[in-house]
Every structure is written in C-alpha cells, then in structure tokens.
Amino acid sequence: MRPTAKDCYSLFIKGDWGFSHTTSKLLKLEGKVEFLNKKIKASDGVDVKFNDAVVRVNSVFMEVVDSGNRLRGVPSLFGLMGGVPSALGLVVLIYFMVTKGAEIPVFAYILFAISFVIVLSVSFPIFNSLVRRELFRKTHYPMRFNRRDRKVYAWSQDMGVVTMNWDDIQFYSSQATKSQDRRGLSREEIRGYVRDSHGNMLYHLVFFKYEGLKGMKGVLEIWELVRRYMEEPDGHIQAYQVDQRLLNLDGKRESFIHSLIQATQVLADSRAVQLIFAPMVMWAGTGRIIAKWTCRVPRWPEWVEEKCRVDPNDPYVRNRHTERPLTAKEILWPLFCYLLGWAEVLAILYFCFRGYF
C-alpha cells in the first residue's frame, strides 16, 4: 500500500512512528518471515526473560512496554541536535535577507532561497519527526496481555487504547535480509497482525523488540515469556519466578538513575564495552532523560482497569513496589559511565575549539 499525503503528514509532522493507524497500515510482511505458533515453543534453548520489557506481572495480566522503549530518547536527541542549529541558521538567514537586502547580490539571494526551501521542505520535517515521536507525548506505550479474558490491550499514539483478541493475532518473527543488513537496516523483532472478516489488515504492529547483543534470542525470550503466560496453566507462576528486574514504570516516570541504567544496558552487557563507549552512554542517557521528563505517564481507562482487576490476595503480584531496592553497584556503575562520557565529550570539544577562546 503506497503512503498517502495524510500518512506522510502523520509520520513526519505528527511523529506517529509507534503503534498508530499509519504504521499499522504501512507495515508489510517482508524480510525473513517465520510465523509463530502460540501453542508450541518458538525455539530450543530459549528461556523466559523480562529483558527490560515487563512492567507488571500478576495472575490476571502482564504489562509490557512498547518495542521502542529500549531506545527511547536517542531519535529525539538527534532531532534536537540537528533541528536547533537548523532553526538558528534559518533565523540568521532571514535576518540578513531583511536587514542587508540592498547589499546582497542576486546570486546570494538565489543561494539563500535554495537553502530556505531545503530547510523547510526536507530538514524541518525530518527533525520535527524525530523530536515529535518522543517528546511531549507518553513516557511509554504499554500493552496488557490478559490471560483471564484472553485479550490484548495496547496503547496507540493516535487511536487511544486498542483491544485485540489474543487468539486472533497472527504473530511472526521478522528479520532483515542480508541485503538490508549490508545497508544498515538490521531488524530483529516479533510482529503481529489482526485481519477483519473480509481479510483486510486491521492492526499490524511490532510487539517485541530487543536492542542488544543477544539479538533475536533476546526477542524470543520475551515472546516465550508472554506465550507461556497466555497459553500454559502455570504461565503466571513462571513469569512471577523470573530472576530479572521489572521496569520502574508502573504509574510513574522513569527515574534519573533508571534512565541511566537503561542507557547503559542497551549498549552492551559487557562492562568493558560500556566503559569504552561511555560517550554513547552519555548520549543515550541524556536523550532518554529529556524524552521521559517531557512526557506524560499513560493512564489506562477505567474500563480497562475493570477488566484487569486483580484479587488483593493474589500471591503472584510483581510490580515496582515489590522489587528489591537498587544496590550501590547498580546505581554507581551507570552513573560513573554517564559522567565519564560527559567528561570525554567535553574534553574533545575543548581540544577541538580551544583556539577560538
């Protein structure tokens, strides 16, 4: 399906790159596609893991973040780094054209006009899209997998809360082809779609994605967790027993230190790599902090909360209140990498521009 002008407006001006009507319509079954059977295990050697994707677990529902949460803040920081200088340059350009008009030759006017058109027609939509997709929106777009009524409730950027029947969703793993990998278009994710009674694609979205060295194995670990939770009698017990931390997003913004933890972990699981690439930790951490603290926390509608009501005596409840406190090591290491990254970047800038001061 070819994108229309309205779709381009939704993507580049409104920034609806997450689960939205437009992306649901434009996603295609392409690359290496392997359909997943909800009744059987996806692959041997794959265990159940949270992998920084789960917010809450209990006997009724499991709440999972959207696939873009792990890299939250990086696109918007790119947009700010490119958009702010472009906007300032545009202001300076207009200023000189207005105040120095009589002194500027015709050839320079033509160059100014070309630059003006390029900024407005190309640069502005790109930078605006990068900024709008994450800033001043929702801190994350959660999904609830309800094992009691076998429903999936998902937050959409432009459709509010969307309800899908678990049994109606066709899940499949989507990987980039070798040609796409060579062009830097790597993709390892699990998608799902729902068709209406006429066979038309009703919803199509990326359910699970893992940014890290484990690649597709990391995605399949999240999928296996959700699959067992929804399909196996003791799925809620298996989820409750997973020895990994939940995300600190249950009804609140992500804290400063948790943002740094996510920024550190998304780079690599190896501390040596995290130390070497500390400037990248600084970059990802700064963007994540800005994105999280300019957004609102999503609040589920009352009708969803009613459908997902949990027994007060449920013995399998896990949320941010039940998690053990962070240890000193868990706090100090990402903070050290973040500050080291800032120190290295400032030192590089100083040696590059010290002649101008």
Solvent accessible surface area in square Angstrom, and as a share of the most:
residue,aa,sasa,rsa
1,M,138,0.62
2,R,209,0.76
3,P,77,0.48
4,T,72,0.42
5,A,88,0.68
6,K,161,0.68
7,D,4,0.02
8,C,53,0.32
9,Y,117,0.45
10,S,11,0.07
11,L,15,0.07
12,F,72,0.30
13,I,52,0.26
14,K,75,0.32
15,G,0,0.00
16,D,1,0.01
17,W,87,0.31
18,G,29,0.28
19,F,26,0.11
20,S,0,0.00
21,H,102,0.45
22,T,5,0.03
23,T,20,0.12
24,S,6,0.04
25,K,65,0.27
26,L,38,0.19
27,L,44,0.22
28,K,90,0.38
29,L,66,0.33
30,E,81,0.37
31,G,31,0.30
32,K,97,0.41
33,V,50,0.28
34,E,112,0.50
35,F,107,0.45
36,L,19,0.09
37,N,80,0.41
38,K,29,0.12
39,K,137,0.58
40,I,106,0.54
41,K,83,0.35
42,A,32,0.25
43,S,45,0.29
44,D,138,0.71
45,G,66,0.64
46,V,9,0.05
47,D,74,0.38
48,V,17,0.10
49,K,66,0.28
50,F,1,0.00
51,N,10,0.05
52,D,32,0.17
53,A,9,0.07
54,V,0,0.00
55,V,0,0.00
56,R,51,0.19
57,V,0,0.00
58,N,3,0.02
59,S,34,0.22
60,V,12,0.07
61,F,2,0.01
62,M,0,0.00
63,E,9,0.04
64,V,1,0.00
65,V,8,0.04
66,D,27,0.14
67,S,25,0.16
68,G,34,0.32
69,N,1,0.00
70,R,15,0.06
71,L,70,0.35
72,R,19,0.07
73,G,0,0.00
74,V,31,0.18
75,P,27,0.17
76,S,1,0.01
77,L,16,0.08
78,F,109,0.45
79,G,0,0.00
80,L,52,0.26
81,M,110,0.49
82,G,18,0.17
83,G,19,0.18
84,V,77,0.44
85,P,76,0.48
86,S,30,0.20
87,A,53,0.41
88,L,111,0.55
89,G,40,0.38
90,L,29,0.14
91,V,95,0.55
92,V,77,0.44
93,L,26,0.13
94,I,74,0.38
95,Y,123,0.47
96,F,87,0.36
97,M,52,0.23
98,V,115,0.66
99,T,73,0.42
100,K,81,0.34
101,G,21,0.20
102,A,110,0.85
103,E,135,0.61
104,I,27,0.14
105,P,87,0.55
106,V,114,0.66
107,F,141,0.59
108,A,22,0.17
109,Y,74,0.28
110,I,91,0.46
111,L,86,0.43
112,F,49,0.21
113,A,50,0.39
114,I,88,0.45
115,S,48,0.31
116,F,67,0.28
117,V,90,0.52
118,I,87,0.44
119,V,32,0.18
120,L,79,0.39
121,S,68,0.44
122,V,79,0.45
123,S,24,0.15
124,F,107,0.44
125,P,24,0.15
126,I,81,0.41
127,F,50,0.21
128,N,26,0.13
129,S,5,0.03
130,L,41,0.20
131,V,30,0.17
132,R,99,0.36
133,R,71,0.26
134,E,9,0.04
135,L,8,0.04
136,F,147,0.61
137,R,34,0.12
138,K,36,0.15
139,T,0,0.00
140,H,3,0.01
141,Y,16,0.06
142,P,1,0.01
143,M,5,0.02
144,R,2,0.01
145,F,0,0.00
146,N,0,0.00
147,R,51,0.18
148,R,137,0.50
149,D,51,0.27
150,R,75,0.27
151,K,60,0.26
152,V,0,0.00
153,Y,4,0.02
154,A,0,0.00
155,W,33,0.12
156,S,4,0.02
157,Q,33,0.15
158,D,58,0.30
159,M,62,0.28
160,G,31,0.30
161,V,27,0.16
162,V,8,0.05
163,T,54,0.32
164,M,6,0.03
165,N,61,0.31
166,W,0,0.00
167,D,87,0.45
168,D,77,0.40
169,I,2,0.01
170,Q,61,0.27
171,F,0,0.00
172,Y,0,0.00
173,S,6,0.04
174,S,0,0.00
175,Q,56,0.25
176,A,4,0.03
177,T,47,0.27
178,K,146,0.62
179,S,48,0.31
180,Q,28,0.12
181,D,69,0.36
182,R,189,0.69
183,R,158,0.58
184,G,63,0.60
185,L,92,0.46
186,S,82,0.53
187,R,30,0.11
188,E,59,0.26
189,E,7,0.03
190,I,0,0.00
191,R,12,0.04
192,G,0,0.00
193,Y,22,0.08
194,V,13,0.07
195,R,116,0.42
196,D,51,0.26
197,S,113,0.73
198,H,156,0.70
199,G,37,0.36
200,N,88,0.45
201,M,66,0.30
202,L,90,0.45
203,Y,45,0.17
204,H,0,0.00
205,L,6,0.03
206,V,32,0.19
207,F,1,0.00
208,F,3,0.01
209,K,66,0.28
210,Y,16,0.06
211,E,46,0.21
212,G,29,0.28
213,L,133,0.66
214,K,66,0.28
215,G,11,0.11
216,M,26,0.12
217,K,101,0.43
218,G,0,0.00
219,V,0,0.00
220,L,25,0.12
221,E,7,0.03
222,I,1,0.01
223,W,0,0.00
224,E,0,0.00
225,L,2,0.01
226,V,0,0.00
227,R,9,0.03
228,R,40,0.15
229,Y,0,0.00
230,M,6,0.03
231,E,37,0.17
232,E,48,0.22
233,P,119,0.75
234,D,61,0.32
235,G,1,0.01
236,H,28,0.12
237,I,50,0.25
238,Q,37,0.17
239,A,0,0.00
240,Y,76,0.29
241,Q,126,0.56
242,V,12,0.07
243,D,143,0.74
244,Q,61,0.27
245,R,62,0.23
246,L,13,0.06
247,L,7,0.03
248,N,27,0.14
249,L,2,0.01
250,D,22,0.11
251,G,38,0.36
252,K,55,0.23
253,R,78,0.28
254,E,3,0.01
255,S,33,0.21
256,F,92,0.38
257,I,30,0.15
258,H,39,0.18
259,S,0,0.00
260,L,0,0.00
261,I,21,0.11
262,Q,11,0.05
263,A,3,0.02
264,T,4,0.02
265,Q,66,0.29
266,V,19,0.11
267,L,37,0.19
268,A,3,0.02
269,D,90,0.47
270,S,44,0.29
271,R,112,0.41
272,A,64,0.50
273,V,50,0.28
274,Q,9,0.04
275,L,70,0.35
276,I,119,0.61
277,F,89,0.37
278,A,0,0.00
279,P,36,0.23
280,M,99,0.44
281,V,0,0.00
282,M,12,0.05
283,W,70,0.25
284,A,13,0.10
285,G,0,0.00
286,T,24,0.14
287,G,1,0.01
288,R,4,0.01
289,I,34,0.17
290,I,57,0.29
291,A,1,0.00
292,K,1,0.00
293,W,137,0.48
294,T,42,0.24
295,C,1,0.01
296,R,156,0.57
297,V,20,0.11
298,P,11,0.07
299,R,155,0.56
300,W,26,0.09
301,P,41,0.26
302,E,142,0.64
303,W,120,0.42
304,V,0,0.00
305,E,62,0.28
306,E,100,0.45
307,K,106,0.45
308,C,3,0.02
309,R,136,0.50
310,V,36,0.21
311,D,85,0.44
312,P,133,0.84
313,N,130,0.67
314,D,18,0.09
315,P,95,0.60
316,Y,60,0.23
317,V,47,0.27
318,R,31,0.11
319,N,21,0.11
320,R,77,0.28
321,H,131,0.59
322,T,77,0.45
323,E,37,0.17
324,R,137,0.50
325,P,115,0.73
326,L,37,0.18
327,T,63,0.37
328,A,70,0.54
329,K,134,0.57
330,E,49,0.22
331,I,59,0.30
332,L,107,0.53
333,W,51,0.18
334,P,8,0.05
335,L,51,0.25
336,F,101,0.42
337,C,0,0.00
338,Y,22,0.08
339,L,101,0.50
340,L,51,0.25
341,G,0,0.00
342,W,88,0.31
343,A,56,0.43
344,E,58,0.26
345,V,34,0.20
346,L,99,0.49
347,A,44,0.34
348,I,101,0.51
349,L,84,0.42
350,Y,125,0.48
351,F,123,0.51
352,C,84,0.50
353,F,98,0.41
354,R,135,0.49
355,G,74,0.72
356,Y,179,0.68
357,F,197,0.82
